[in-house]
Amino acid sequence: MPVFLEHVKNPSPQDWIDLNKIYTEVSEQNPSPDQEVETTVRHWLSSTDNCDEQWLIAGRFNARLLGAMFARRIGNEVYLSNLAVRPVTQGRGVAHQLAHHIQKWAQESSYTLIIEEVPEALTGAFERRGFSANGNQHKFS
């Protein structure tokens, strides 16, 4: 299943449906199911508090979003959080491909990646990809 990396700043109507599914189906991720996903994501996309820019990084397959994470850039550091992959596609390499493409993009752009709040199930996978752990953050530069 080839997943393509996409930087999303203006989700399409279908993207909103997919983002709602992604974040409500993965209950341990924020925004939590009891929050309004669209409101939370819209706030994230419109806010640039204490950073240079914010957006979503998403994995797309056959025109549908399968996974997403929040991204914010401060100087040459890009902080990633709220990684979620739809349960129906977990175990098919979606997070692995997202990490691969994000690392390639970061290296080409001379950015340092910092993943905040790494899901416990993915800690080992990120460490194998060269991220170093520092508390609950993983850094790749």
MDAnalysis code that builds the backbone (N, CA, C; Angstrom):
import MDAnalysis as mda
import numpy as np

u = mda.Universe.empty(423, n_residues=141, atom_resindex=np.repeat(np.arange(141), 3), trajectory=True)
u.add_TopologyAttr("name", ["N", "CA", "C"] * 141)
u.add_TopologyAttr("resid", np.arange(1, 142))
u.add_TopologyAttr("resname", ["MET", "PRO", "VAL", "PHE", "LEU", "GLU", "HIS", "VAL", "LYS", "ASN", "PRO", "SER", "PRO", "GLN", "ASP", "TRP", "ILE", "ASP", "LEU", "ASN", "LYS", "ILE", "TYR", "THR", "GLU", "VAL", "SER", "GLU", "GLN", "ASN", "PRO", "SER", "PRO", "ASP", "GLN", "GLU", "VAL", "GLU", "THR", "THR", "VAL", "ARG", "HIS", "TRP", "LEU", "SER", "SER", "THR", "ASP", "ASN", "CYS", "ASP", "GLU", "GLN", "TRP", "LEU", "ILE", "ALA", "GLY", "ARG", "PHE", "ASN", "ALA", "ARG", "LEU", "LEU", "GLY", "ALA", "MET", "PHE", "ALA", "ARG", "ARG", "ILE", "GLY", "ASN", "GLU", "VAL", "TYR", "LEU", "SER", "ASN", "LEU", "ALA", "VAL", "ARG", "PRO", "VAL", "THR", "GLN", "GLY", "ARG", "GLY", "VAL", "ALA", "HIS", "GLN", "LEU", "ALA", "HIS", "HIS", "ILE", "GLN", "LYS", "TRP", "ALA", "GLN", "GLU", "SER", "SER", "TYR", "THR", "LEU", "ILE", "ILE", "GLU", "GLU", "VAL", "PRO", "GLU", "ALA", "LEU", "THR", "GLY", "ALA", "PHE", "GLU", "ARG", "ARG", "GLY", "PHE", "SER", "ALA", "ASN", "GLY", "ASN", "GLN", "HIS", "LYS", "PHE", "SER"])
u.atoms.positions = np.array([
    [0.852, -1.170, 0.000],
    [0.000, 0.000, 0.000],
    [0.900, 1.237, 0.000],
    [1.096, 1.873, -1.157],
    [1.940, 3.082, -1.196],
    [1.207, 4.288, -0.616],
    [1.807, 4.872, 0.398],
    [1.234, 6.044, 1.068],
    [2.053, 7.250, 0.668],
    [1.379, 8.305, 0.272],
    [2.040, 9.526, -0.148],
    [1.908, 10.586, 0.940],
    [3.019, 11.264, 1.194],
    [3.050, 12.322, 2.196],
    [2.403, 13.578, 1.633],
    [1.603, 14.226, 2.458],
    [0.970, 15.472, 2.033],
    [0.955, 16.456, 3.194],
    [1.276, 17.695, 2.896],
    [1.190, 18.775, 3.871],
    [-0.172, 19.426, 3.660],
    [-1.050, 19.310, 4.633],
    [-2.434, 19.758, 4.494],
    [-2.646, 21.030, 5.299],
    [-3.035, 22.089, 4.595],
    [-3.379, 23.348, 5.257],
    [-4.847, 23.695, 5.053],
    [-5.425, 23.187, 3.978],
    [-6.828, 23.433, 3.656],
    [-7.493, 22.108, 3.281],
    [-7.972, 21.357, 4.269],
    [-8.587, 20.058, 3.964],
    [-9.814, 20.188, 3.073],
    [-9.948, 19.241, 2.172],
    [-11.141, 19.171, 1.311],
    [-12.299, 18.600, 2.127],
    [-13.528, 18.663, 1.601],
    [-14.649, 18.045, 2.329],
    [-14.394, 16.564, 2.637],
    [-13.813, 15.818, 1.691],
    [-13.508, 14.408, 1.944],
    [-12.421, 14.266, 3.003],
    [-11.440, 15.174, 2.997],
    [-10.393, 15.140, 4.022],
    [-10.985, 15.292, 5.417],
    [-11.987, 16.173, 5.565],
    [-12.621, 16.352, 6.874],
    [-13.278, 15.063, 7.328],
    [-13.923, 14.358, 6.423],
    [-14.539, 13.069, 6.770],
    [-13.456, 12.091, 7.231],
    [-12.360, 12.028, 6.461],
    [-11.263, 11.115, 6.808],
    [-10.610, 11.494, 8.130],
    [-10.355, 12.793, 8.349],
    [-9.742, 13.230, 9.606],
    [-10.628, 12.899, 10.802],
    [-11.931, 13.069, 10.642],
    [-12.854, 12.720, 11.717],
    [-12.754, 11.233, 12.038],
    [-12.705, 10.400, 11.001],
    [-12.577, 8.958, 11.222],
    [-11.242, 8.629, 11.888],
    [-10.171, 9.230, 11.400],
    [-8.838, 8.952, 11.949],
    [-8.813, 9.241, 13.447],
    [-9.243, 10.446, 13.832],
    [-9.093, 10.854, 15.222],
    [-10.169, 10.320, 16.163],
    [-11.347, 10.007, 15.663],
    [-12.354, 9.453, 16.571],
    [-12.181, 7.954, 16.751],
    [-11.587, 7.275, 15.782],
    [-11.384, 5.826, 15.894],
    [-10.175, 5.470, 16.748],
    [-9.263, 6.404, 16.937],
    [-8.064, 6.149, 17.735],
    [-8.244, 6.896, 19.052],
    [-8.890, 6.261, 20.002],
    [-9.348, 6.946, 21.210],
    [-8.238, 7.499, 22.093],
    [-7.041, 6.903, 22.089],
    [-6.008, 7.424, 22.982],
    [-5.291, 8.636, 22.413],
    [-5.606, 9.042, 21.214],
    [-4.972, 10.218, 20.613],
    [-5.780, 11.464, 20.931],
    [-5.099, 12.605, 20.892],
    [-5.786, 13.888, 20.994],
    [-5.933, 14.433, 19.603],
    [-6.979, 15.046, 19.184],
    [-8.144, 15.337, 19.998],
    [-8.903, 14.046, 20.326],
    [-9.399, 13.955, 21.531],
    [-10.091, 12.748, 21.964],
    [-11.489, 12.701, 21.365],
    [-12.093, 11.508, 21.353],
    [-13.415, 11.370, 20.739],
    [-14.485, 12.280, 21.327],
    [-14.304, 12.736, 22.565],
    [-15.334, 13.598, 23.144],
    [-15.184, 15.051, 22.693],
    [-14.148, 15.347, 21.947],
    [-13.978, 16.694, 21.402],
    [-14.459, 16.706, 19.959],
    [-14.773, 17.855, 19.479],
    [-15.164, 18.020, 18.093],
    [-13.894, 18.071, 17.250],
    [-13.649, 17.037, 16.462],
    [-12.413, 16.930, 15.687],
    [-12.244, 18.118, 14.753],
    [-13.274, 18.456, 14.004],
    [-13.141, 19.535, 13.029],
    [-12.801, 20.860, 13.713],
    [-13.425, 21.137, 14.841],
    [-13.136, 22.372, 15.565],
    [-11.682, 22.400, 16.020],
    [-11.205, 21.292, 16.558],
    [-9.825, 21.206, 17.032],
    [-8.841, 21.362, 15.885],
    [-9.087, 20.674, 14.780],
    [-8.175, 20.752, 13.632],
    [-8.216, 22.141, 13.007],
    [-9.396, 22.723, 12.867],
    [-9.490, 24.089, 12.319],
    [-8.716, 25.082, 13.191],
    [-8.844, 24.941, 14.503],
    [-8.094, 25.819, 15.407],
    [-6.592, 25.624, 15.198],
    [-6.158, 24.376, 15.092],
    [-4.735, 24.092, 14.868],
    [-4.259, 24.750, 13.574],
    [-5.020, 24.603, 12.504],
    [-4.609, 25.136, 11.201],
    [-4.603, 26.655, 11.159],
    [-5.459, 27.284, 11.953],
    [-5.548, 28.750, 11.912],
    [-4.641, 29.435, 12.928],
    [-4.083, 28.676, 13.845],
    [-3.269, 29.248, 14.916],
    [-1.783, 29.137, 14.576],
    [-1.052, 30.182, 14.870],
    [0.406, 30.126, 14.747],
    [1.031, 30.686, 16.023],
    [0.424, 30.360, 17.152],
    [0.933, 30.824, 18.447],
    [2.337, 30.296, 18.686],
    [3.277, 31.202, 18.889],
    [4.647, 30.845, 19.247],
    [5.341, 29.924, 18.243],
    [4.973, 30.009, 16.973],
    [5.653, 29.209, 15.966],
    [5.584, 29.936, 14.622],
    [6.368, 29.445, 13.668],
    [6.403, 30.063, 12.351],
    [5.223, 29.632, 11.483],
    [4.803, 28.372, 11.622],
    [3.638, 27.884, 10.874],
    [3.164, 26.568, 11.469],
    [1.907, 26.226, 11.204],
    [1.306, 24.968, 11.648],
    [0.508, 24.383, 10.505],
    [0.488, 23.053, 10.435],
    [-0.260, 22.358, 9.409],
    [-0.429, 20.913, 9.835],
    [-1.064, 20.116, 8.999],
    [-1.179, 18.682, 9.216],
    [-0.265, 17.977, 8.230],
    [0.365, 16.924, 8.669],
    [1.075, 16.039, 7.759],
    [0.210, 14.792, 7.679],
    [-0.123, 14.394, 6.472],
    [-1.047, 13.276, 6.302],
    [-0.482, 12.250, 5.326],
    [-0.957, 11.036, 5.500],
    [-0.645, 9.956, 4.572],
    [-1.871, 9.687, 3.728],
    [-1.689, 9.731, 2.421],
    [-2.814, 9.566, 1.497],
    [-2.601, 8.322, 0.638],
    [-3.674, 7.573, 0.456],
    [-3.687, 6.404, -0.422],
    [-5.023, 6.392, -1.144],
    [-4.972, 6.304, -2.463],
    [-6.205, 6.310, -3.270],
    [-7.138, 7.464, -2.904],
    [-6.580, 8.655, -2.816],
    [-7.320, 9.904, -2.568],
    [-7.927, 9.995, -1.172],
    [-7.598, 9.071, -0.276],
    [-8.136, 9.105, 1.084],
    [-7.007, 9.243, 2.091],
    [-7.262, 9.995, 3.164],
    [-6.294, 10.121, 4.239],
    [-6.409, 8.908, 5.159],
    [-5.278, 8.263, 5.422],
    [-5.256, 7.084, 6.282],
    [-4.644, 7.378, 7.649],
    [-3.788, 8.377, 7.688],
    [-3.119, 8.742, 8.932],
    [-2.782, 10.217, 8.895],
    [-2.582, 10.791, 10.075],
    [-2.269, 12.219, 10.131],
    [-1.531, 12.527, 11.422],
    [-0.857, 13.658, 11.424],
    [-0.248, 14.197, 12.628],
    [-0.176, 15.703, 12.510],
    [-0.148, 16.361, 13.641],
    [-0.053, 17.808, 13.678],
    [1.419, 18.192, 13.550],
    [1.702, 19.271, 12.832],
    [3.076, 19.749, 12.660],
    [3.125, 21.243, 12.935],
    [4.190, 21.658, 13.627],
    [4.432, 23.091, 13.815],
    [5.933, 23.314, 13.700],
    [6.279, 24.382, 13.002],
    [7.688, 24.696, 12.764],
    [8.092, 25.913, 13.564],
    [9.196, 25.768, 14.280],
    [9.818, 26.873, 15.001],
    [11.263, 26.898, 14.537],
    [11.604, 27.879, 13.711],
    [12.948, 27.933, 13.141],
    [13.201, 26.713, 12.277],
    [14.268, 25.967, 12.596],
    [14.563, 24.786, 11.787],
    [14.115, 23.494, 12.486],
    [13.282, 23.615, 13.512],
    [12.740, 22.434, 14.183],
    [11.265, 22.280, 13.853],
    [10.880, 21.057, 13.508],
    [9.483, 20.745, 13.223],
    [9.008, 19.769, 14.294],
    [8.012, 20.200, 15.052],
    [7.442, 19.393, 16.123],
    [6.211, 18.671, 15.596],
    [6.182, 17.361, 15.793],
    [5.083, 16.527, 15.340],
    [4.357, 15.965, 16.551],
    [3.035, 15.932, 16.492],
    [2.254, 15.380, 17.589],
    [0.958, 14.807, 17.044],
    [0.233, 14.133, 17.916],
    [-1.091, 13.610, 17.600],
    [-1.085, 12.656, 16.414],
    [-0.069, 11.808, 16.340],
    [-0.013, 10.804, 15.279],
    [-1.153, 9.819, 15.460],
    [-1.899, 9.605, 14.401],
    [-2.991, 8.635, 14.429],
    [-3.128, 8.004, 13.055],
    [-3.377, 6.714, 13.063],
    [-3.626, 5.956, 11.837],
    [-4.920, 5.186, 12.062],
    [-5.796, 5.220, 11.066],
    [-7.070, 4.512, 11.201],
    [-6.827, 3.049, 11.541],
    [-7.535, 2.524, 12.523],
    [-7.329, 1.128, 12.918],
    [-7.466, 0.134, 11.766],
    [-8.336, 0.418, 10.816],
    [-8.536, -0.499, 9.694],
    [-7.272, -0.628, 8.828],
    [-6.368, 0.366, 8.894],
    [-5.137, 0.301, 8.103],
    [-3.885, 0.159, 8.964],
    [-4.053, 0.033, 10.277],
    [-2.884, -0.174, 11.127],
    [-2.270, -1.528, 10.819],
    [-0.955, -1.596, 10.934],
    [-0.254, -2.839, 10.643],
    [0.055, -3.021, 9.170],
    [-0.211, -2.013, 8.361],
    [0.059, -2.089, 6.920],
    [1.158, -1.127, 6.494],
    [1.891, -0.600, 7.461],
    [3.038, 0.243, 7.147],
    [2.739, 1.710, 6.922],
    [1.556, 2.171, 7.278],
    [1.198, 3.575, 7.060],
    [2.099, 4.490, 7.885],
    [2.225, 4.233, 9.183],
    [3.077, 5.076, 10.038],
    [4.540, 4.979, 9.599],
    [4.974, 3.785, 9.217],
    [6.354, 3.605, 8.747],
    [6.616, 4.457, 7.505],
    [5.702, 4.428, 6.550],
    [5.876, 5.216, 5.328],
    [5.808, 6.712, 5.621],
    [4.911, 7.120, 6.518],
    [4.856, 8.529, 6.908],
    [6.197, 8.954, 7.499],
    [6.735, 8.153, 8.405],
    [8.019, 8.481, 9.023],
    [9.119, 8.566, 7.970],
    [9.138, 7.625, 7.041],
    [10.151, 7.632, 5.977],
    [10.074, 8.909, 5.147],
    [8.874, 9.255, 4.700],
    [8.699, 10.442, 3.858],
    [8.979, 11.735, 4.638],
    [8.580, 11.775, 5.907],
    [8.822, 12.962, 6.720],
    [10.320, 13.148, 6.941],
    [11.026, 12.054, 7.204],
    [12.472, 12.148, 7.393],
    [13.157, 12.643, 6.120],
    [12.750, 12.129, 4.992],
    [13.333, 12.560, 3.711],
    [13.083, 14.052, 3.493],
    [11.843, 14.488, 3.714],
    [11.491, 15.903, 3.556],
    [12.305, 16.761, 4.514],
    [12.427, 16.322, 5.780],
    [13.163, 17.097, 6.778],
    [14.642, 17.209, 6.399],
    [15.232, 16.119, 5.940],
    [16.640, 16.162, 5.536],
    [16.838, 17.103, 4.352],
    [15.959, 17.036, 3.355],
    [16.060, 17.911, 2.183],
    [15.879, 19.376, 2.556],
    [15.098, 19.638, 3.606],
    [14.806, 21.005, 4.033],
    [15.678, 21.466, 5.194],
    [16.597, 20.618, 5.641],
    [17.488, 20.906, 6.776],
    [16.716, 21.184, 8.068],
    [15.656, 20.425, 8.306],
    [14.876, 20.551, 9.524],
    [15.227, 19.421, 10.492],
    [15.115, 19.709, 11.772],
    [15.203, 18.702, 12.816],
    [13.778, 18.329, 13.187],
    [13.479, 17.043, 13.231],
    [12.150, 16.569, 13.609],
    [12.130, 16.222, 15.085],
    [11.082, 16.625, 15.754],
    [10.877, 16.258, 17.151],
    [9.445, 15.747, 17.266],
    [9.323, 14.472, 17.602],
    [7.992, 13.879, 17.761],
    [7.643, 13.918, 19.232],
    [6.548, 14.594, 19.528],
    [6.076, 14.715, 20.905],
    [5.020, 13.636, 21.154],
    [5.031, 13.085, 22.340],
    [4.006, 12.119, 22.724],
    [3.920, 10.949, 21.748],
    [5.028, 10.236, 21.604],
    [5.066, 9.081, 20.710],
    [4.200, 7.973, 21.303],
    [3.253, 7.437, 20.516],
    [2.469, 6.310, 21.026],
    [3.407, 5.167, 21.427],
    [3.165, 4.578, 22.584],
    [4.058, 3.542, 23.108],
    [4.301, 2.420, 22.099],
    [3.288, 2.045, 21.352],
    [3.430, 0.965, 20.384],
    [4.397, 1.322, 19.252],
    [4.661, 2.618, 19.045],
    [5.538, 3.042, 17.942],
    [6.917, 3.492, 18.399],
    [7.174, 3.488, 19.703],
    [8.462, 3.956, 20.215],
    [9.622, 3.214, 19.575],
    [9.585, 1.903, 19.577],
    [10.665, 1.107, 18.994],
    [10.843, 1.375, 17.515],
    [9.749, 1.528, 16.793],
    [9.825, 1.778, 15.354],
    [10.529, 3.104, 15.066],
    [10.235, 4.135, 15.834],
    [10.885, 5.422, 15.613],
    [12.357, 5.370, 16.007],
    [12.669, 4.640, 17.061],
    [14.074, 4.510, 17.449],
    [14.863, 3.759, 16.379],
    [14.266, 2.741, 15.758],
    [14.927, 2.020, 14.661],
    [15.122, 2.911, 13.430],
    [14.298, 3.937, 13.297],
    [14.422, 4.868, 12.164],
    [15.421, 5.985, 12.464],
    [16.086, 5.931, 13.614],
    [17.122, 6.905, 13.914],
    [16.705, 8.025, 14.852],
    [15.495, 7.971, 15.384],
    [15.059, 8.977, 16.350],
    [15.653, 8.616, 17.705],
    [16.135, 9.613, 18.421],
    [16.652, 9.361, 19.770],
    [15.630, 9.838, 20.791],
    [15.458, 9.029, 21.834],
    [14.450, 9.322, 22.853],
    [15.010, 10.272, 23.889],
    [14.147, 11.221, 24.290],
    [14.453, 12.137, 25.381],
    [13.137, 12.345, 26.122],
    [12.916, 11.530, 27.131],
    [11.617, 11.562, 27.806],
    [10.569, 11.019, 26.863],
    [9.488, 11.765, 26.662],
    [8.430, 11.333, 25.752],
    [8.582, 11.977, 24.375],
    [9.733, 12.588, 24.096],
    [10.004, 13.155, 22.775],
    [11.037, 12.290, 22.061],
    [10.930, 12.253, 20.754],
    [11.930, 11.579, 19.928],
    [12.430, 12.575, 18.909],
    [13.750, 12.663, 18.781],
    [14.366, 13.678, 17.928],
    [15.148, 13.025, 16.801],
    [15.027, 13.611, 15.615],
    [15.780, 13.151, 14.451],
    [16.354, 14.380, 13.772],
    [17.683, 14.415, 13.643],
    [18.303, 15.551, 12.951],
    [19.373, 15.062, 12.004],
])
